[in-house]
């Protein structure tokens, strides 16, 4: 009986067949990986595990620290992926990496469910910091909007000496 050689049989398949099979196969594998086995996230358990998070991300997930995001009301899947990225090292942060490395998949699901269930931080009523030319604030301060002069590429190249004269348009 002849032994089946997987490598050589793949080499005989046309590339279009391989491409047609790759997408359905990818979708099936992705669905199997994404299925958490019916394990639901427990936001109450996430609340109990979130004590460490409060030091930087604030009570109830609302950060009071500059350059530290609020986690309250962030989408569940977004939070899960960010924790997974920190845990795997795909996203780098010297504070988050060691914390995320200690989390199992259940912890990640629970924490994300907890923070997603919280109320979002209220928008502050502070004055806008938009000082760009042409913004409402710059007009209030008496500055004129910035005017932009568009220069055709040929004229620009002539000015810069990049040989635009030799090109045809």
Secondary structure, DSSP 8 states (H G I E B T S, - for coil): -----HHHHHHHS-HHHHHHHHHHHHHHHHHHHH--TT----HHHHHHHTHHHHHHH-GGG---STT----TT--HHHHHHHHHHHHHTSS--TTHHHHHHT--HHHHHHHHHHHHHS-------------STTSHHHHHTT----------HHHHHHHHTS-GGGS--
